[in-house]
Amino acid sequence: MRALVIVLDSVGIGHAPDAAHYGDEGANTLGHILARAPELQLPNLFSLGLTKLLDQNYSWFRKSFALPHLASFGKMQERSAGKDTTTGHWELAGVILEEPFAVFTKFPYELLRAIERETEVKFIGNYPQSGTTILEELGAEHLLTGHPILYTSADSVLQIAAHEDVVPVKRLYEICEIARQQSDAYRIGRVIARPFNGAPGEFRRTARRHDFSMKPPRTVLNAISEAGFGVSGVGKISDIFAGEGVTESHPTSSNAEGMTTIAEVWSKTKRGLLFANLVDFDMLYGHRRDADGYAKALIEFDEWLGRFIDEISSDDLVIITADHGNDPTFRGTDHTREQVPLMVMHHGDERDLGTRSTFADVAASLADFFQLPEPWPTGCSFLQRVTA
């Protein structure tokens, strides 16, 4: 009894009904990428029903790929307030947030002073900026003074960057752990350590990024692990859930490494859940508004999926979805409030799952699949068949 959830980070399928409240009406990550590249072929995702999820504006594309689908398919809309990574993943795991995580353009003086006092460091920065640009702006000053760079973005994140030769990675993690403790009272979703190396004009962020998330309420991951099943996190899953409910973690630095790790862990898994996040769609292409790079990453995933499908048995449960959108053709560099695709492989089922009212239907379905003693209290299992 084994299940796999793959989160294609930010691969939204069209603006959510409440997108206007977030300034995201008209966003459509996948649709706009396909519109820019109408020749783009994702045959394996299309065979799982992805084209059937495109809205009527892309009917021409739906008709161009009319092969039978090999999975159940649908859309999900987020019920939680917010559009960030943590909120999306927590809801997939069965937690619906009524209050969004806090977003700052400048962190309060009291918070910074508390972190500085406890860590005995002084920060520079404290404004919103992209991770690469902030290094161009403040990297040289950091080398000169030794002060870590503190910045944020449109998400609920407090990021701390430091050159590995100036602030060793272990020390940076210690600083971020203290910042995490201080940030809880301000409802900041994640504190992110951002180590980098190189010289001015050639700074490069290294693969030793680490996310320190707020501890979530009890999720279906806890329930699955408590029932005696393993829960393996691939990518930043363990970070997102602060390790809660995750029995084994496999951090990765790219989609390519993530896909390789999924295949390796899956081949060794006899029972339990493998929960994976592929972050490059969001981090490298969505935030940087690189539609061509995003399309290339989708092709790479689709090619890998074509090989991996042979490793899925009829009794397995495999769910492919996303956590939010990040339309690379949209204004700004922020996530976009979108519905997300839902493709489900299990027992050869080929149903239209419709539009689900919450991401938590994934949690309810996992509880159903693993036959947990109690149904998950939020969401509705899409594994339950309607009988006459």
N, C-alpha and C positions, 0 to 999 in steps of 0.2 A: 504494500500500500504506500505509494509514493506520489507526491504532487510537486509541481513546479510552477512558480509564479515569476514571470519575467516582466519587469517594468521598463518600458522604453521611455526613459526619462524625457518628458516634455512633448511626446508625440501626440498632440491633441488632434481632434477630429472635427473641430468647428466650435464657434463660440457658444457658451452655455446660455440658458434662458436669462440668467441674471448678469450676463457679461457687462451690460451697460453700467451697472453699479461699480464695476472695476475699471471702467474706461476701455473695455476690450471688445465692444460690439464690432463684429466684422472680422475678428481674428479667426484664422483657420490654418493651423500649422501644416497639416498634411495636405489639405486641399490647395493651399497657395503654392506649396512646393510642386505638386503635380501640375498646377496651371502653368508654372514657369518652365516645367520640363515635361510636356505632354507625352514625350517618348519614353519616359521613365517606366521601367517594368520591374515589378516586385512580385514575380509569379508565385512564390511560396506564400507570402502574406495574402496575395489576392485569392489564392486557392482556399484560404481559411475564412474568406468572406469579407476581407477588408474593403473591397470596392463597393460592396453592398451598404457600407456605412457612410459613404460619401453623400452629401446632400444633393438636392436637385440641380444645383448650379454645376455639378460635375457629372450629370447624367450621361454626357458624351463619353466620359471615361468609364463609367459603369458598363456601358454597352460594348465598349471596346474590349472588355475582358469578361466574357460571359461563361467561362468554364464553371462546372459544378463546384460548389464549395465543399470542403472536407472537415468543417468544424461548425460548432454553434457560434453565432456572432451577435453582437449588439453594441450598444453605447452605454456609457455610464455618465451621470452628472454628479458633481460633488455637492454634498449637502453642507459640509463644514464651511465656515467663514474663512476665506483666504484662498491663496493660489500658490502656495509654496510647496517645496519638496516634502517637508516634514508633515504638514497638514494632509497632503495627498496620500502619503504612505500610511500614516496613522489611520486614515479613514479606510484604506484598503484592508487594514488589519482590524477594523471594527470599531474605531474610536471616532466619533463625530464631535468636532469642536464647535461650540456655539459662539465662542469669542475668539477672534483671530489672534495670532501672535502679533506682538507689537513691532512696528516698523519705525525706524528713526532716520532722520537725515543728519542728525548730530546727537550723539549719546549724551545723556545728562552728566553734568559735572560731578554730581554725587557718585554716580556709578564709576566713572573713570578714576576718581580719587580713591575710591574703595579698592579698586583693582590695583592701582599703582602703589598704595600703601602696603597691601598684602604681598605683592610680588616684588616690591622694591625696584620698580622700573618706572620710566617716564615714556609716555607714548607721543608719537607725532601723528598728524593726520586728523582723524575724527571727522570724516566727511564721506559722502557716497561717491564711489568711483569703481570702474572696472578693475579687475585684479592685475591686468597687465599695465594699464595706464598709471595706476597708483605707484608702481615700481619705477616707471619713467619719471614721475613727478617727485617722489620722495626717497627713491632708492639710494641716491648719492648721499643725501643727508643722513639716512640711516647708517650707511657705512662710516660716515664721519663721526656721528654721535653715539652710535650703538643703541639708540632708542628704537624699539619695535614700532612698526607702522600699524596703526589701528584705523580701520575703515569699515564701511558698510555698503549695502546695495539696496535695491528696491525690495529685497526679501527681508525677512526677520532674521538677520545674521549680524554677528559681530565678528569681524575677521581681523586676525593679527598676523602680519607678515614679518619675517625676519630672515636675513641672509644666514645660511647654515654655518658660515665661517665666523659670524659675529655672535649669533645666538644659537648654540647647538640645538638640534631638533628636540632632544630630551628636555632641555630647559624651556623651549617654546611650548611644548606640551604641558609642562608644569604651569606656565603662565596662563595657558588657555583653560586648564582645569580650574584654576582659581577664578578666572573670568566667568566660567560656566556657573560656578556657585553663586557669584554675585549677580549674575544676569537673570537668575530664576525669578527674582522679585519683580523684574521688569518685563516678564513674559517674552523674552527673546528666544526664538526657536532654536538657533544653533550658534555656537561659537566655533569658528573654523581656524585651525592653524594652517598658515600658508607659507611654508619654508621655500626659499628660493636661493639661487646661486648665480654666478656670473659677475660681470663688471658693468659699470654704467653704459647704457646703450645696448647691452647684451644680456640683461637680466632674464633668467628663466625660472619659472616655478617648477619645483621638483615634485616627484611622485609621492613625497611623504606628507601630503596633506592629511589632516585628521579632523573629523567633525565631532564636536562635543554637543550632543543634543540634550534638550530638556527631557527628563525621564517621563515616559508616557504613562497614562493610566493603563490598567490591565488590557491587553490585546488578545486576539485569537492566537498569537504566537505563544503567549504564556499558557493558554489552555491546551494547545497542541503538545508543547513540551511537558507540561504537567501530566498529560495522559501517557507519557512514556515514549513519544516519538521525537526523533531528532529534528531540529530546525537549523538548517545551514543557511547562513547569509552570505551572499556573493556581492562584491562591490561595497557600497557604503551602507548596506542594510543594518549591520550591527550598530554603526554610528547613529543612524537615524532613530533607532529604538533604544539608544543608550545601553545596548546589550541585553535589554529585557526580553526574555523569551527565546533568545538566540543561543543555541547550544554549541554552535561551531561557526567561526567566521573566516571568510576568505576575502580579504581586501584586494582590490584590483585597481590598476591605474588607467585603464582604457577599456573601450568596448571590446577590442580584440582580446585582451587578457581576460575580460569578463566572460566572453563567449567560450574561450578555451577552458576556463575554470568551470563554467556551467557543465560542459560536456564531461570533464574529468570527475567532478563531484557526482553528477547524475549517474555515471557508470558504476560508481561505488555505493550508491544509495539503494538499499533494499526496501526501506520503509522510512517515512518521514517527509518533511517539507524542505524544498530548496527554494529560497526567496532571493531573487537577483535583481539588481539595478544596473542598467547600462547608461552611464552618465554622459557620454560624449555628445549625444544629440543635443542635450541642454547646455552643457558647460562649454563645449568647443564651437558649436554652430548656432544654437538658438540665441544665447546671450550676445554672441558676436555678429548676429544677423548675417550669417553665411549660409544662404539657401543652397548654393551649389555643394558646399561641404556637407550640409545636412542630407541632401539627396544621396551623395556618395556613401554616407554612413548607413542610410536605409538600404542601399544596394548590398553593402557588405553584410549587414545583418540578415537580409533575405537569403543571400547565398549560403551563409552559415546555417540558417534555419533549414534550407533544403537538404543539407547533409544530416542535420540533427534529427529531423522528423523520423528517420529510420530507427532511432533509439527509443522512440516512444511506443509503449505497448497500449493495447486497448484498455487495460485496467488502470493505466496511469491517468492522472488529471494534470493537464497543462493549460495554464492561463497566460495569455499575452495581453498586456494592457499598458496604461500610462498613468502618470500622477498629476498632470496638468498640461497646459500647452506652453509653447514658447515660439510663436510664429516669427520666423526670421525675416518675413516681409513686412511686419507690422512696425508701428512707430515705437520708439524707445528701445530699451534692451531688457525689459522685464518679462517675467512669465506672463502668460495670457490665460484668462479664465475660460477654459474650454471643456467640452465633453471629451471623454477619452474612449478609444476603441476597446472592445472586449471580444477576444477570440478564445474559444474553449474547446480543447480536444479531450474527449472522454467517451469511451465505448462507441466510437464512431457516430456519435450524436451530431445531427445537422439541423439545428433549429434556429429560428430567428428569435433571439432573446429580447428584442425590443430595446427601449431606452430605460435603463435602470435608474431609480431615483436616488441612489447613493452608491458610492464606491464600496460601502460596507457589505454589499451583496457578495463580494469576494470572500470576506471573512465568514459570512454565513455559509457559503458553499464549501469552504475548507472545513468548517466544523461538521457539516453534513458528510463530506467525503471521509473524514477521519472518524466518523461515528462517535463524536464526543458525547459524554453523558448528558449534556444539556445543549440545546440549540443556542447559537450565538444570539444575544438579545437584540442586536441591531442588524438590519439588512434582511434580505430574503434569498435563500439558496436558489440558484438557477439550475441546480442539478435535479430538483424535484420536477418530475414530469406531470403534466396535467392529464388526468385519466377521465374517461367518460363515466 
